[in-house]
Amino acid sequence: MIRYNIGTVTVDESFIIVNVNEGYSEHVVNSEGKNFLDNVLEEDHRLLTEMADSISDKGPASLCFRYKETDGKFSWVIALCNKVITEDRYNIQMSIQDISDLEEKIIDNSLDYGTGLLDKKTILEYARDKCRHQADVFNLCILDIDNFKYINDTKGHSFGDEVLKEVSSIIRNVIGEHGKAGRIGGDEIMLVIDGAPDNAALRTYLKPLRETIENLHRDPKGYPLITASIGSARYPTDVAEYDTLFDLADRMLYRAKNRGKNRYVMYNPDIHGKIIDGLFAEENKVVQDAAPVDKTKLVMDAVEEFFGDNETTVAEQLAKIIATYELDYVFVFYEDLSKSLAGYKKLECTQAAQQNGVHRIVEVSTDISFVRDREFDEFFNANGVFVVDSPENQLRDNLRASRYFATNEIKHAFVYKMKDVPNGGYVFFYKTNELSRKFSQPDVTDFTYLGKMIEIALKSR
């Protein structure tokens, strides 16, 4: 017999049990234990304690984790938690329900049995209804677990099922009472997050989501086994109609996937193009109007922007680099070119724009597969840098690289080889202007620093 209502337990801030009700004593293998965590799967201890610390005293919150019942097996449970403050300390009261076997006995027919989140029909109707009847701001986000088919194929479907439940638990814990989430596909989850009127506010949800998922499981080399990509759009700031809102969030998810996965992309009209008459204008897909800045300031600011609280995207940094150093193209990509991150081109501008130092930057793609050739790899120095000032001479023994440089009329190039990102990658800057001067040594030094910072940022995100 499946027992869904496990019971109620009260713990102090160190998870020492203060009080239990009769139902809890009947359903838990160690109901007399002093430490509540003794009945929680060890893998979930850190997640549970971190989320418990964030519970507000102004209302209940839901936590999801694996808990041991009287048969000695661990079951997925959801706990409705209230923080009770007494003098200079607080207790947490948890009402616990089992959600591990929802397919055998559904608690609520609006739930998805594989995750404990809302099912597809319910979450889609919920989002549509908010667009029809609500003027308040909310964010529609679509989250997709990266390489989920590969996870199932290599680790087994039972592992994949556990990953789905773990990710769903993280989502539930992070958004709490500030929204709802539901499963809309195999490994695709929709989040409706209330409030968060700008991207800075939305980032306070998406950043811990991405980081917590990334830290679920790691391989022996320390690389994450489980990551997620997220795309988002905002109602009614971006669009005020459900179908276009969903389509826009889905397009941002596609961008997150196409830029290397394990990231979130929040719609920004200045970067991604405007919505015109309810349609996403692909031809208007401008990164930004980038003005050159002081080179030293750019390098110094990059440290704060990449590693401070701003969470500047690689795309934003590339736009500044291409404008400041008068480059024609910049690319950042992984050695697996199917996961290429970003490429940008500086467009010809109006005379007025050029006088004001403003450059139009647009997204582009290219085939740089020659970088994987052994002959090209030998060019890099100990710092992972290859500077090309005379492609006709330097690349004469590498047919594919030489052809690429000639076809694209590249006169000067800087290539940085990233070794610490999963599977390797490259940062590629170049000029095509016949009259352009070769890169100065200070510029090469700057590019080396910037390349290393991009590498560290990609590894940590």
DAZI-V283803 format. One record per residue. PHI is phi in radians with two decimals (999 if undefined). OMEGA is omega in whole degrees, -180 to 180 (none if undefined). D_CENTER is the distance of its C-alpha to the mean C-alpha in Angstrom with 2 decimals. Layout:
phi=[PHI/PHI]
omega=[OMEGA/OMEGA]
d_center=[D_CENTER/D_CENTER]
This chain:
phi=[999/-1.64/-1.89/-1.54/-1.57/-1.29/2.43/-2.16/-2.39/-2.02/-2.21/-1.55/-1.17/-1.75/1.19/-1.42/-1.19/-1.77/-2.78/-2.37/-1.72/-1.12/-1.08/-1.11/-1.07/-1.29/-1.82/-1.94/-1.15/-2.24/-1.22/-1.59/-1.15/-1.46/-1.82/-1.02/-1.18/-1.07/-1.73/-1.79/-0.96/-0.99/-1.07/-1.69/-1.03/-1.11/-1.06/-1.13/-1.19/-1.13/-1.23/-1.12/-1.11/-1.63/-1.14/-1.44/-1.52/-1.71/3.14/-1.28/-2.42/-1.88/-2.11/-2.22/-2.85/-1.80/-2.31/-1.56/-1.80/-1.13/-1.44/1.45/-1.62/-1.58/-2.13/-1.28/-2.27/-2.09/-2.07/-1.47/-1.99/-2.19/-1.59/-1.98/-1.62/-2.27/0.96/-1.76/-2.48/-2.47/-2.05/-2.09/-1.74/-2.11/-1.76/-1.89/-2.25/-1.44/-2.13/-1.34/-2.17/-1.17/-1.21/-1.52/-2.72/-1.25/-1.22/-2.47/-1.20/-1.65/-1.66/-1.53/-1.21/-1.42/-2.25/1.42/-1.49/-1.12/-1.39/-1.05/-1.03/-1.21/-1.22/-1.18/-1.14/-1.09/-1.16/-1.06/-1.11/-1.14/-1.21/-1.32/-2.08/-2.12/-1.64/-1.24/-1.23/-2.57/-1.97/-1.77/-2.13/-2.07/-1.93/-2.28/-1.30/-1.20/0.96/-1.15/-1.08/-1.11/-1.06/-1.10/-1.21/-1.69/-1.84/1.73/-1.20/-1.16/-1.14/-1.06/-1.10/-1.13/-1.08/-1.01/-1.20/-1.13/-1.11/-1.09/-1.09/-1.10/-1.03/-1.08/-1.23/-1.28/-1.47/0.87/-1.56/-1.71/2.92/-2.37/-2.46/-2.63/-1.49/-1.97/-2.83/-0.94/-2.19/-1.91/-2.25/-1.72/-2.05/-1.96/-1.87/-1.32/1.23/0.84/-1.26/-2.50/-1.19/-1.11/-1.22/-1.14/-1.06/-1.16/-1.68/-1.25/-1.13/-1.13/-1.04/-1.09/-1.20/-1.17/-1.12/-1.05/-1.61/-1.09/-2.45/-2.28/-1.44/-1.01/-1.56/1.63/-1.40/-1.18/-1.48/-2.09/-2.37/-2.46/-1.99/-2.38/-2.12/-2.47/-2.53/-2.07/-1.82/-1.65/-1.05/-1.48/-2.56/-2.05/-2.32/-1.04/-1.03/-1.21/-1.09/-1.09/-1.06/-1.16/-1.09/-1.15/-1.13/-1.19/-1.08/-1.04/-1.12/-1.05/-1.13/-1.24/-1.58/2.07/1.19/0.88/-2.81/-2.11/-2.13/-1.71/-0.97/-2.44/-1.05/-1.23/-1.73/-1.80/1.80/-1.58/-1.63/-2.04/0.92/1.39/-2.00/-1.40/-1.47/-1.04/-1.21/-1.71/-1.36/-1.67/-1.16/3.14/-1.49/-1.85/-1.85/-1.15/-2.22/-1.06/-1.08/-1.09/-1.11/-1.05/-1.13/-1.16/-1.14/-1.05/-1.06/-1.20/-1.23/-1.35/-2.06/-1.58/-1.56/-1.33/0.92/-1.06/-1.37/-1.06/-1.04/-1.10/-1.20/-1.12/-1.09/-1.19/-1.12/-1.14/-1.34/-1.21/-1.71/0.95/-1.53/-1.77/-2.47/-2.37/-2.42/-2.25/-2.66/-1.49/-1.08/-1.38/-1.15/-1.19/-1.95/-0.95/-1.55/-2.85/-2.47/-2.43/-2.22/-1.54/-1.48/-1.17/-1.97/-1.14/-1.06/-1.12/-1.13/-1.13/-1.12/-1.52/1.25/-1.82/-2.05/-1.52/-2.01/-2.21/-1.38/-2.45/-2.34/-2.81/-1.86/-1.97/-1.15/-1.11/-1.10/-1.48/-1.22/-1.02/-1.11/-1.31/-1.07/-1.24/-1.31/-1.29/-1.45/-1.12/-1.55/1.33/-2.08/-2.36/-1.83/-1.91/-1.88/-2.40/-1.03/-1.06/-1.53/-1.18/-1.91/-1.10/-1.65/-2.07/-1.07/-1.19/-1.13/-1.06/-1.13/-1.12/-1.12/-1.22/-1.08/-1.64/0.94/-1.40/-1.71/-2.46/-2.54/-2.19/-2.20/-1.99/-1.68/-1.52/-1.83/-1.69/-1.46/-0.94/1.24/1.42/-3.09/-2.50/-1.98/-2.28/-2.05/-2.71/-2.03/-2.07/-1.22/-1.03/-1.62/-1.20/-1.47/-1.17/-1.13/-1.28/-1.09/-1.04/-1.14/-1.07/-1.09/-1.03/-1.07/-1.13/-1.07/-1.12/-1.05/-1.14/-1.16/-1.10/-1.05/-1.12/-1.11/-1.20/-1.19/-1.61/-1.87]
omega=[-179/-179/-179/-180/-175/179/-176/178/176/-179/175/-175/177/-180/170/-175/179/-177/175/173/-174/-179/180/-179/-177/-168/-174/-173/-177/-174/-179/-177/-178/-176/-179/-176/177/-180/-180/178/-173/-180/-177/-178/-175/180/-178/-178/179/-179/179/179/-176/-179/-180/176/-177/180/-178/175/-180/175/-178/-177/-180/-170/-176/178/-172/178/178/-180/178/178/174/180/171/-177/173/-169/174/177/-179/-177/177/-179/-175/-180/179/172/176/177/-176/171/-167/175/179/177/-173/-175/-176/180/-180/179/-174/176/-176/-175/176/-177/173/-171/-178/-174/-174/175/175/177/-173/-177/-175/-177/178/178/179/-180/179/-178/179/178/-178/-166/-172/178/-177/-180/167/-179/175/-177/175/-179/180/178/-176/174/-175/178/178/178/179/-176/-175/-176/-179/-177/178/175/177/177/179/178/178/-179/179/179/178/177/179/179/-178/-178/-177/-176/175/-179/-176/178/179/180/179/180/-178/179/-178/179/-177/-174/176/176/172/-174/-178/178/-178/-172/177/-176/177/179/180/-180/-180/174/-173/-179/177/175/-177/-176/-179/177/-180/-177/180/-177/177/179/-177/180/178/179/-179/175/-177/174/180/174/-175/171/-176/172/-171/174/-9/-175/-178/176/-176/-179/-168/-174/179/178/179/-179/-180/177/180/177/178/175/179/178/179/179/-175/-179/176/178/-179/-179/173/177/178/-176/177/-176/179/-180/-169/-179/-174/171/-177/-179/177/-178/178/-175/-178/-178/-179/-172/-177/177/175/169/-174/177/179/177/176/-174/-180/179/179/-179/-179/179/-179/179/-179/-176/179/-169/175/-177/-175/-179/178/180/176/-180/180/-180/179/179/178/-178/-176/179/-175/-175/177/176/176/180/169/177/168/-176/177/178/170/-170/177/180/-178/-171/-174/173/-175/-179/175/-179/170/-177/174/-179/180/180/180/179/179/178/-179/-178/177/-176/180/-179/179/177/180/177/-178/-175/-180/-178/-179/179/-179/-178/180/-178/-177/-178/-171/177/-175/179/-179/-175/173/179/-178/178/-180/-174/-179/-179/-175/-174/-174/-180/178/-171/-176/178/-180/179/-180/-180/-179/-179/-178/176/-179/-179/-179/-178/172/180/177/-179/179/-179/-171/173/-179/177/175/180/-174/169/-169/176/174/179/178/-178/-177/-175/-177/178/178/-178/176/179/175/178/179/177/177/-178/179/177/-178/178/179/179/177/179/-180/-180/-180/180/-173/-176/none]
d_center=[40.09/36.55/36.31/33.51/34.74/34.73/35.92/35.31/34.98/34.93/33.60/33.71/30.91/31.36/31.19/34.95/36.41/38.64/39.70/39.21/40.74/42.81/40.17/37.83/40.76/41.53/38.11/36.76/38.09/38.54/39.20/41.55/39.08/38.39/34.72/32.43/29.85/32.57/31.81/28.01/26.44/25.87/22.28/21.50/23.47/20.81/18.39/21.46/22.88/19.76/19.37/23.14/23.23/21.21/23.61/25.43/29.21/29.21/28.23/27.14/23.72/22.71/21.70/21.27/22.41/25.02/28.60/31.94/34.73/38.46/38.21/36.12/33.08/29.64/28.44/25.26/26.20/24.98/26.58/27.32/27.62/29.74/30.24/33.98/35.09/38.56/40.03/37.91/35.71/33.74/33.53/30.96/32.48/30.60/31.72/30.39/30.18/29.59/27.03/27.15/29.80/29.20/30.37/33.83/34.26/31.91/31.74/30.62/30.70/27.59/25.39/23.65/25.38/22.68/20.12/22.21/20.12/21.93/23.03/22.26/25.45/25.04/21.51/22.34/25.64/24.17/21.87/24.84/27.15/25.12/25.28/29.01/30.16/27.89/27.82/25.32/21.82/18.97/15.45/14.84/11.34/10.95/8.73/9.71/10.10/10.12/13.80/15.17/18.60/18.80/18.07/20.86/23.14/22.99/22.58/24.40/23.76/24.50/21.63/19.38/20.86/20.16/16.47/16.39/18.29/16.27/12.94/15.16/16.69/13.59/12.82/16.52/16.75/14.03/15.25/18.81/21.45/19.34/18.57/18.68/16.69/18.15/17.86/18.58/18.57/18.64/15.04/13.82/13.60/14.28/13.77/16.38/15.80/19.06/19.74/17.06/19.17/17.03/13.52/14.33/15.18/12.24/9.92/12.05/10.69/6.96/6.83/9.15/7.64/4.67/7.59/10.24/9.19/8.91/12.34/14.00/15.79/16.46/19.05/22.22/20.86/18.02/15.21/12.75/14.17/11.56/7.84/5.95/4.77/5.57/8.44/10.78/14.42/17.00/20.52/23.06/21.84/20.31/22.48/24.81/25.17/23.20/23.22/22.04/19.33/18.00/18.47/16.62/13.46/13.94/14.40/11.16/9.49/11.95/11.05/7.40/9.37/12.12/10.53/9.90/7.07/4.55/2.38/3.56/7.28/9.91/13.32/15.71/19.17/20.04/17.33/17.07/20.66/22.65/23.40/27.15/29.34/26.47/25.33/22.42/24.33/22.98/25.67/24.44/21.07/21.59/19.11/21.37/24.90/24.71/27.65/28.61/28.59/30.49/29.31/29.67/27.82/24.91/24.61/25.05/22.63/19.93/20.10/19.50/16.89/14.71/15.47/16.66/15.27/14.67/11.25/12.83/11.10/12.93/14.37/15.97/17.45/18.81/20.54/22.31/23.33/24.80/26.81/28.02/29.21/30.55/28.69/28.75/25.64/22.54/20.25/17.43/17.03/16.83/20.16/19.13/19.57/18.12/14.64/15.72/13.33/15.44/19.13/21.12/24.83/27.06/29.29/32.90/33.28/36.23/38.80/38.03/34.33/35.28/37.78/35.15/32.88/30.14/28.49/26.81/23.70/22.50/20.11/21.99/21.86/24.30/25.46/25.51/26.23/29.24/27.21/27.37/31.17/32.95/35.19/32.36/30.64/33.93/33.74/31.10/32.58/31.80/29.04/27.29/28.67/30.77/32.45/34.25/37.17/39.53/37.71/41.08/42.29/39.19/37.86/41.23/40.82/37.37/38.11/34.64/33.29/36.56/36.39/32.85/33.92/37.12/35.63/33.10/35.81/33.80/36.08/33.98/30.65/28.55/26.38/24.33/23.49/20.34/21.32/18.74/15.61/15.71/18.63/19.31/18.89/20.66/20.78/23.58/25.52/28.81/31.71/33.97/36.64/39.98/41.12/38.05/38.77/37.13/34.43/36.08/35.59/33.84/31.35/30.81/30.25/27.71/25.85/25.88/24.39/21.70/20.95/20.68/18.36/16.00/16.31/15.61/12.54/11.08/12.33/10.92/7.23]
